[in-house]
Amino acid sequence: MAFQPLTPAEPQREPFRFQAWHGLVVVGALTIAVPGAVLLARRPPPPPAPGTVLYGEPADTALGGGRSEGGVNLAPDQAPTLAIYTVPVGVEITLDGEQAGRSPFRLTDAERRPYRVALRADGYVPVDTVMHLDVNPRSLLAIDLVPDGTRPVPPAGAVVEAAPAEAPAVPAPVDDRPGELSVAVVPWGTIYVDGQLMARETDVRQSFSLPPGTHTVAAEHPSLGRREIRVEIRPGQSRSVTVEL
């Protein structure tokens, strides 16, 4: 006696066969999706809020480097700031010819304009530079002063008394004619003389007229770093140096 199954057998599934209309569906879907993705990627960012002024600070805001923030949002009624840090500390700071204090120093009620900054300390080469707060409203000047070999650095806390100089019987004539210094940076870079910016990102030899004495020549490159050399200029002398980074 034969037994019949209670459930019918499952029908055999036919294997998938690619039809011509399948390709048309895929092409149509790509035609719609690809242009839409391109339009979304190219859509510009939303505009800033009304009354907001965008300022972008460069990577190097002052001598000796420093940190800046690109795309700083500074409201029109917010005053720019200027911070000055030096090694050593306690350096005398002058802004536009007027004494402002000693480092570390911070000016919070500045104006949007260039400021002439002068740094002076016994035993160190003086620094004169310009901070453009009209371009970089949040500026930082961080710098290591270069010791002046012609003057000893007094120890911390020492009181320095200047001995009276004896007047010579017959004053010797002083030759104060300026000399000429020619500087080239390899491969290229920004040139500073005694802390003052002389040429920015140049690969061409530059010539400067300098007073007699010892001068500090520095070259900076955004990826190769900074290098300093000391050069002595004599009255009426022309010297040529090359700084390799």
LUMPA-472066 format. One record per residue: residue in three letters; residue number from 1; y, x, z of N, C-alpha, C in turn. Coordinates in steps of 0.2 Angstrom, whole numbers, plus 5000, padded with zeros to 4 digits. Example, Ala and Ser with C-alpha at 12.3 -4.5 7.8 and 13.67 -1.06 7.14 Angstrom:
PT    r    k  n.c2  n.c1  n.c3  ca.c2  ca.c1  ca.c3  c.c2  c.c1  c.c3
PT  Ala    1  4972  5066  5039   4978   5062   5039  4984  5066  5039
PT  Ser    2  4989  5064  5035   4995   5068   5036  5000  5064  5039
END
This chain:
PT    r    k  n.c2  n.c1  n.c3  ca.c2  ca.c1  ca.c3  c.c2  c.c1  c.c3
PT  Met    1  4994  5004  5000   5000   5000   5000  5006  5004  5000
PT  Ala    2  5011  5003  4995   5017   5007   4995  5022  5005  4998
PT  Phe    3  5026  5009  5002   5032   5007   5006  5039  5008  5001
PT  Gln    4  5043  5003  5001   5049   5004   4998  5055  5006  5003
PT  Pro    5  5059  5011  5000   5065   5013   5005  5070  5008  5006
PT  Leu    6  5072  5008  5012   5077   5002   5014  5084  5003  5011
PT  Thr    7  5086  5010  5010   5093   5011   5007  5091  5014  5000
PT  Pro    8  5096  5012  4995   5095   5014   4988  5097  5021  4988
PT  Ala    9  5094  5025  4983   5095   5032   4982  5102  5033  4980
PT  Glu   10  5106  5038  4982   5112   5040   4979  5112  5042  4972
PT  Pro   11  5117  5039  4968   5117   5041   4961  5119  5048  4960
PT  Gln   12  5117  5051  4955   5118   5058   4954  5126  5059  4951
PT  Arg   13  5130  5064  4955   5136   5065   4953  5137  5070  4947
PT  Glu   14  5141  5068  4942   5142   5072   4936  5146  5078  4938
PT  Pro   15  5145  5083  4935   5149   5089   4936  5156  5088  4933
PT  Phe   16  5161  5092  4936   5168   5091   4934  5169  5094  4927
PT  Arg   17  5173  5091  4923   5174   5093   4916  5181  5093  4915
PT  Phe   18  5184  5099  4913   5191   5099   4912  5193  5095  4906
PT  Gln   19  5198  5091  4906   5200   5087   4900  5207  5089  4898
PT  Ala   20  5209  5087  4892   5216   5089   4890  5221  5086  4894
PT  Trp   21  5220  5080  4896   5226   5077   4900  5227  5080  4907
PT  His   22  5222  5084  4909   5223   5088   4916  5228  5093  4915
PT  Gly   23  5228  5097  4909   5233   5102   4908  5240  5099  4907
PT  Leu   24  5241  5093  4904   5247   5090   4904  5250  5089  4911
PT  Val   25  5246  5086  4915   5248   5085   4922  5251  5091  4926
PT  Val   26  5247  5097  4925   5249   5103   4928  5256  5105  4926
PT  Val   27  5256  5105  4919   5263   5108   4916  5268  5103  4918
PT  Gly   28  5267  5097  4918   5273   5093   4920  5275  5094  4928
PT  Ala   29  5270  5095  4932   5272   5096   4939  5276  5103  4940
PT  Leu   30  5274  5108  4936   5277   5114   4936  5284  5114  4933
PT  Thr   31  5285  5110  4928   5292   5109   4925  5297  5106  4930
PT  Ile   32  5294  5101  4935   5299   5098   4939  5300  5103  4945
PT  Ala   33  5295  5106  4948   5295   5110   4954  5299  5116  4954
PT  Val   34  5298  5120  4948   5301   5127   4948  5309  5126  4947
PT  Pro   35  5312  5122  4943   5319   5121   4943  5322  5119  4950
PT  Gly   36  5319  5115  4953   5321   5112   4959  5321  5118  4965
PT  Ala   37  5316  5122  4965   5316   5128   4969  5322  5133  4968
PT  Val   38  5323  5134  4961   5329   5138   4959  5335  5136  4962
PT  Leu   39  5336  5129  4961   5343   5126   4963  5344  5127  4970
PT  Leu   40  5338  5126  4974   5339   5126   4981  5341  5133  4984
PT  Ala   41  5338  5138  4980   5339   5145   4982  5346  5147  4980
PT  Arg   42  5349  5145  4975   5356   5147   4973  5361  5143  4976
PT  Arg   43  5359  5138  4980   5365   5134   4983  5369  5138  4988
PT  Pro   44  5375  5138  4988   5379   5142   4992  5379  5140  4999
PT  Pro   45  5381  5145  5004   5381   5143   5011  5386  5138  5013
PT  Pro   46  5386  5134  5018   5391   5130   5020  5398  5134  5021
PT  Pro   47  5404  5131  5020   5410   5134   5021  5411  5134  5028
PT  Pro   48  5416  5139  5031   5417   5140   5038  5421  5134  5040
PT  Ala   49  5422  5133  5047   5425   5128   5050  5433  5129  5048
PT  Pro   50  5437  5123  5048   5444   5124   5046  5447  5128  5052
PT  Gly   51  5452  5132  5050   5456   5136   5055  5453  5143  5057
PT  Thr   52  5447  5144  5054   5443   5150   5056  5445  5156  5050
PT  Val   53  5447  5162  5052   5448   5167   5047  5442  5172  5048
PT  Leu   54  5439  5174  5043   5433   5178   5043  5436  5185  5042
PT  Tyr   55  5434  5190  5046   5435   5197   5045  5429  5201  5045
PT  Gly   56  5428  5205  5040   5422   5210   5040  5424  5217  5042
PT  Glu   57  5421  5220  5047   5422   5227   5049  5418  5232  5045
PT  Pro   58  5420  5237  5043   5416   5242   5040  5411  5246  5045
PT  Ala   59  5406  5249  5042   5402   5252   5047  5405  5258  5051
PT  Asp   60  5410  5261  5049   5413   5266   5053  5420  5264  5054
PT  Thr   61  5422  5263  5060   5429   5261   5061  5433  5266  5064
PT  Ala   62  5431  5272  5065   5435   5277   5068  5432  5284  5068
PT  Leu   63  5435  5289  5069   5432   5296   5070  5427  5296  5075
PT  Gly   64  5421  5300  5073   5416   5300   5078  5411  5294  5078
PT  Gly   65  5412  5290  5073   5408   5284   5072  5410  5278  5076
PT  Gly   66  5405  5274  5079   5407   5268   5082  5403  5263  5079
PT  Arg   67  5403  5257  5083   5399   5251   5081  5403  5246  5079
PT  Ser   68  5402  5242  5074   5406   5236   5072  5401  5231  5070
PT  Glu   69  5404  5225  5070   5400   5219   5068  5402  5216  5061
PT  Gly   70  5398  5216  5056   5400   5213   5050  5401  5205  5050
PT  Gly   71  5406  5203  5047   5408   5196   5047  5409  5193  5054
PT  Val   72  5414  5196  5057   5416   5194   5064  5421  5188  5063
PT  Asn   73  5420  5182  5066   5424   5176   5066  5429  5177  5071
PT  Leu   74  5436  5177  5069   5441   5178   5074  5446  5173  5072
PT  Ala   75  5447  5169  5077   5452   5163   5076  5459  5166  5075
PT  Pro   76  5463  5162  5072   5470   5164   5070  5474  5165  5077
PT  Asp   77  5473  5162  5082   5477   5163   5088  5474  5168  5093
PT  Gln   78  5468  5171  5091   5465   5176   5095  5468  5183  5093
PT  Ala   79  5470  5187  5098   5473   5193   5097  5468  5199  5096
PT  Pro   80  5469  5204  5091   5464   5209   5090  5464  5213  5096
PT  Thr   81  5458  5217  5096   5457   5222   5102  5456  5229  5099
PT  Leu   82  5458  5234  5103   5457   5241   5102  5454  5244  5108
PT  Ala   83  5448  5247  5107   5445   5251   5113  5444  5258  5111
PT  Ile   84  5445  5263  5116   5445   5270   5114  5441  5273  5120
PT  Tyr   85  5436  5277  5118   5432   5280   5122  5431  5288  5120
PT  Thr   86  5432  5292  5125   5432   5300   5123  5428  5303  5128
PT  Val   87  5426  5309  5125   5422   5314   5129  5426  5321  5129
PT  Pro   88  5429  5323  5134   5429   5320   5141  5433  5314  5142
PT  Val   89  5432  5311  5148   5436   5305   5150  5443  5308  5152
PT  Gly   90  5448  5303  5153   5454   5305   5156  5459  5308  5151
PT  Val   91  5458  5307  5144   5462   5310   5139  5468  5306  5138
PT  Glu   92  5474  5309  5138   5480   5305   5137  5481  5302  5130
PT  Ile   93  5482  5295  5130   5483   5291   5124  5490  5289  5123
PT  Thr   94  5492  5290  5117   5498   5288   5114  5498  5283  5108
PT  Leu   95  5501  5278  5109   5501   5273   5103  5508  5272  5100
PT  Asp   96  5508  5274  5094   5515   5274   5090  5520  5277  5094
PT  Gly   97  5518  5283  5097   5523   5288   5100  5525  5286  5107
PT  Glu   98  5522  5281  5110   5523   5279   5117  5516  5280  5121
PT  Gln   99  5517  5282  5127   5511   5283   5131  5508  5277  5133
PT  Ala  100  5502  5276  5132   5498   5270   5134  5493  5270  5139
PT  Gly  101  5491  5276  5141   5487   5277   5147  5482  5283  5145
PT  Arg  102  5476  5282  5149   5471   5287   5148  5464  5284  5147
PT  Ser  103  5460  5288  5143   5453   5285   5141  5449  5285  5148
PT  Pro  104  5444  5280  5148   5443   5274   5143  5449  5269  5143
PT  Phe  105  5450  5267  5137   5456   5262   5137  5454  5256  5132
PT  Arg  106  5457  5251  5134   5456   5245   5130  5463  5241  5129
PT  Leu  107  5465  5239  5123   5471   5235   5122  5468  5228  5119
PT  Thr  108  5470  5223  5123   5467   5216   5121  5473  5212  5118
PT  Asp  109  5479  5214  5119   5484   5210   5116  5488  5213  5110
PT  Ala  110  5484  5216  5106   5486   5220   5100  5489  5215  5095
PT  Glu  111  5492  5218  5090   5495   5215   5084  5491  5217  5078
PT  Arg  112  5491  5212  5073   5487   5214   5067  5491  5218  5063
PT  Arg  113  5491  5225  5064   5495   5230   5060  5492  5237  5062
PT  Pro  114  5493  5242  5058   5491   5248   5059  5494  5251  5066
PT  Tyr  115  5490  5255  5070   5492   5259   5076  5491  5266  5075
PT  Arg  116  5496  5270  5076   5496   5277   5076  5493  5279  5083
PT  Val  117  5487  5283  5083   5484   5284   5090  5484  5292  5090
PT  Ala  118  5486  5295  5096   5486   5302   5097  5483  5303  5104
PT  Leu  119  5478  5308  5104   5474   5310   5109  5476  5317  5111
PT  Arg  120  5477  5318  5118   5479   5325   5120  5476  5326  5127
PT  Ala  121  5473  5332  5127   5470   5335   5133  5470  5342  5133
PT  Asp  122  5471  5345  5139   5472   5352   5140  5465  5356  5138
PT  Gly  123  5465  5361  5134   5460   5364   5132  5456  5361  5126
PT  Tyr  124  5458  5356  5123   5455   5353   5117  5460  5352  5111
PT  Val  125  5457  5352  5105   5461   5351   5099  5464  5344  5099
PT  Pro  126  5470  5343  5098   5473   5336   5098  5471  5332  5092
PT  Val  127  5471  5326  5093   5468   5321   5088  5474  5316  5086
PT  Asp  128  5475  5315  5080   5480   5310   5077  5476  5306  5072
PT  Thr  129  5476  5300  5073   5473   5296   5068  5477  5289  5068
PT  Val  130  5475  5285  5063   5478   5278   5062  5472  5273  5063
PT  Met  131  5473  5268  5067   5468   5262   5067  5471  5256  5064
PT  His  132  5468  5254  5059   5470   5248   5055  5468  5242  5058
PT  Leu  133  5471  5239  5063   5469   5233   5066  5471  5227  5061
PT  Asp  134  5475  5228  5056   5476   5223   5051  5470  5222  5047
PT  Val  135  5465  5227  5046   5459   5226   5042  5453  5225  5047
PT  Asn  136  5453  5229  5052   5448   5228   5057  5450  5226  5064
PT  Pro  137  5451  5219  5065   5454   5217   5071  5450  5218  5077
PT  Arg  138  5444  5220  5077   5440   5223   5083  5438  5230  5082
PT  Ser  139  5442  5235  5084   5441   5242   5082  5439  5246  5088
PT  Leu  140  5435  5251  5087   5432   5255   5092  5433  5262  5090
PT  Leu  141  5437  5266  5094   5437   5273   5093  5433  5277  5098
PT  Ala  142  5428  5280  5096   5424   5284   5100  5423  5291  5098
PT  Ile  143  5425  5296  5101   5426   5303   5098  5425  5308  5104
PT  Asp  144  5421  5314  5102   5420   5319   5106  5426  5324  5104
PT  Leu  145  5430  5326  5109   5436   5331   5107  5433  5338  5107
PT  Val  146  5436  5342  5102   5433   5348   5101  5437  5353  5105
PT  Pro  147  5433  5357  5109   5437   5362   5113  5441  5367  5109
PT  Asp  148  5447  5369  5112   5451   5374   5108  5450  5380  5111
PT  Gly  149  5447  5385  5107   5445   5392   5109  5451  5396  5112
PT  Thr  150  5457  5394  5110   5463   5398   5112  5466  5396  5119
PT  Arg  151  5463  5390  5122   5465   5388   5128  5459  5387  5132
PT  Pro  152  5459  5389  5138   5453   5388   5143  5453  5381  5145
PT  Val  153  5447  5377  5146   5447   5371   5149  5447  5371  5156
PT  Pro  154  5452  5368  5160   5452   5368   5167  5446  5364  5170
PT  Pro  155  5443  5366  5176   5438   5363   5179  5440  5356  5181
PT  Ala  156  5435  5351  5182   5437   5344   5184  5440  5345  5191
PT  Gly  157  5446  5341  5192   5449   5341   5199  5454  5347  5200
PT  Ala  158  5454  5352  5196   5458   5358   5197  5465  5356  5195
PT  Val  159  5470  5359  5199   5477   5359   5198  5479  5365  5194
PT  Val  160  5482  5364  5188   5484   5369   5184  5491  5370  5185
PT  Glu  161  5493  5376  5187   5500   5378   5187  5502  5383  5182
PT  Ala  162  5507  5382  5178   5509   5386   5173  5514  5392  5176
PT  Ala  163  5512  5398  5174   5516   5404   5177  5522  5404  5172
PT  Pro  164  5527  5406  5175   5533   5407   5171  5533  5412  5166
PT  Ala  165  5534  5411  5160   5534   5416   5155  5540  5421  5155
PT  Glu  166  5538  5427  5154   5544   5432   5154  5547  5432  5147
PT  Ala  167  5553  5432  5147   5557   5432   5141  5556  5439  5138
PT  Pro  168  5554  5440  5132   5554   5447   5129  5561  5450  5128
PT  Ala  169  5562  5456  5129   5568   5459   5128  5571  5458  5121
PT  Val  170  5567  5459  5116   5569   5458   5109  5564  5453  5106
PT  Pro  171  5567  5447  5104   5562   5442   5101  5560  5444  5095
PT  Ala  172  5553  5444  5094   5550   5446   5088  5551  5440  5083
PT  Pro  173  5552  5442  5076   5552   5437   5071  5546  5433  5071
PT  Val  174  5546  5427  5070   5540   5423   5069  5539  5420  5062
PT  Asp  175  5534  5422  5059   5532   5419   5052  5529  5413  5052
PT  Asp  176  5532  5407  5051   5529   5401   5052  5528  5397  5045
PT  Arg  177  5527  5402  5040   5526   5399   5033  5519  5395  5033
PT  Pro  178  5519  5389  5030   5512   5386   5030  5508  5389  5025
PT  Gly  179  5501  5389  5026   5496   5391   5021  5493  5385  5018
PT  Glu  180  5489  5387  5013   5485   5382   5009  5478  5382  5010
PT  Leu  181  5475  5377  5012   5467   5376   5013  5464  5372  5007
PT  Ser  182  5459  5375  5004   5455   5371   4999  5448  5369  5002
PT  Val  183  5447  5363  5002   5440   5361   5005  5436  5357  5000
PT  Ala  184  5430  5359  4999   5425   5355   4995  5419  5353  5000
PT  Val  185  5416  5347  4999   5411   5344   5002  5405  5343  4998
PT  Val  186  5399  5346  5000   5393   5346   4995  5388  5341  4999
PT  Pro  187  5385  5336  4996   5387   5333   4990  5393  5330  4989
PT  Trp  188  5395  5326  4994   5402   5323   4995  5403  5320  5002
PT  Gly  189  5409  5318  5003   5410   5315   5010  5417  5314  5011
PT  Thr  190  5419  5312  5018   5426   5311   5020  5428  5317  5024
PT  Ile  191  5434  5320  5022   5437   5326   5025  5442  5324  5031
PT  Tyr  192  5441  5327  5036   5446   5327   5042  5448  5334  5044
PT  Val  193  5455  5335  5045   5457   5341   5047  5461  5340  5054
PT  Asp  194  5458  5343  5059   5461   5342   5066  5461  5335  5068
PT  Gly  195  5455  5331  5066   5455   5324   5068  5458  5320  5064
PT  Gln  196  5462  5322  5059   5466   5317   5055  5463  5317  5048
PT  Leu  197  5462  5310  5046   5459   5309   5039  5463  5312  5033
PT  Met  198  5460  5316  5029   5464   5319   5024  5461  5316  5017
PT  Ala  199  5455  5315  5016   5452   5313   5010  5446  5309  5011
PT  Arg  200  5445  5303  5008   5439   5298   5010  5434  5299  5004
PT  Glu  201  5428  5300  5006   5422   5300   5001  5424  5303  4994
PT  Thr  202  5425  5309  4995   5427   5313   4989  5421  5318  4987
PT  Asp  203  5420  5320  4981   5416   5325   4979  5420  5330  4975
PT  Val  204  5427  5330  4975   5432   5334   4972  5435  5339  4977
PT  Arg  205  5436  5345  4975   5439   5350   4980  5446  5347  4981
PT  Gln  206  5448  5347  4988   5455   5345   4990  5459  5351  4993
PT  Ser  207  5465  5351  4992   5470   5356   4994  5475  5353  4999
PT  Phe  208  5476  5356  5005   5481   5354   5010  5485  5360  5012
PT  Ser  209  5491  5358  5013   5496   5363   5016  5496  5362  5024
PT  Leu  210  5494  5368  5027   5493   5368   5035  5498  5373  5038
PT  Pro  211  5500  5372  5044   5504   5377   5048  5499  5383  5050
PT  Pro  212  5502  5389  5051   5497   5394   5053  5494  5393  5060
PT  Gly  213  5488  5395  5060   5484   5394   5066  5477  5392  5065
PT  Thr  214  5473  5391  5070   5466   5389   5069  5465  5381  5068
PT  His  215  5462  5379  5063   5461   5372   5062  5454  5370  5062
PT  Thr  216  5452  5364  5064   5445   5361   5064  5444  5357  5057
PT  Val  217  5440  5359  5053   5438   5355   5047  5432  5351  5048
PT  Ala  218  5432  5345  5047   5426   5341   5048  5424  5337  5041
PT  Ala  219  5418  5336  5040   5415   5332   5034  5410  5327  5037
PT  Glu  220  5411  5321  5034   5406   5316   5036  5403  5313  5030
PT  His  221  5397  5311  5031   5393   5308   5025  5389  5302  5029
PT  Pro  222  5389  5296  5026   5386   5290   5029  5379  5291  5031
PT  Ser  223  5375  5295  5027   5368   5296   5028  5366  5304  5030
PT  Leu  224  5370  5308  5029   5369   5315   5030  5372  5318  5037
PT  Gly  225  5377  5314  5040   5380   5315   5046  5386  5319  5045
PT  Arg  226  5388  5322  5051   5394   5326   5051  5394  5333  5053
PT  Arg  227  5398  5337  5050   5398   5344   5051  5405  5347  5052
PT  Glu  228  5406  5351  5057   5413   5354   5058  5413  5362  5058
PT  Ile  229  5418  5364  5055   5419   5372   5055  5426  5373  5057
PT  Arg  230  5427  5379  5060   5434   5382   5062  5437  5386  5056
PT  Val  231  5443  5385  5054   5446   5389   5049  5453  5392  5052
PT  Glu  232  5454  5398  5051   5461   5401   5053  5465  5402  5047
PT  Ile  233  5471  5399  5047   5476   5399   5042  5482  5404  5044
PT  Arg  234  5483  5409  5040   5489   5414   5041  5495  5412  5037
PT  Pro  235  5501  5414  5039   5507   5412   5035  5506  5414  5028
PT  Gly  236  5507  5409  5024   5507   5410   5016  5501  5412  5013
PT  Gln  237  5495  5411  5017   5488   5412   5015  5485  5406  5012
PT  Ser  238  5481  5407  5006   5477   5402   5003  5470  5404  5005
PT  Arg  239  5466  5399  5008   5459   5399   5009  5455  5394  5006
PT  Ser  240  5449  5395  5004   5445   5390   5001  5438  5390  5005
PT  Val  241  5436  5384  5007   5430   5383   5011  5425  5378  5008
PT  Thr  242  5419  5378  5009   5414   5373   5006  5410  5371  5012
PT  Val  243  5410  5364  5013   5406   5362   5019  5400  5358  5016
PT  Glu  244  5394  5361  5017   5388   5358   5015  5384  5354  5020
PT  Leu  245  5383  5347  5018   5380   5343   5023  5372  5342  5022
END
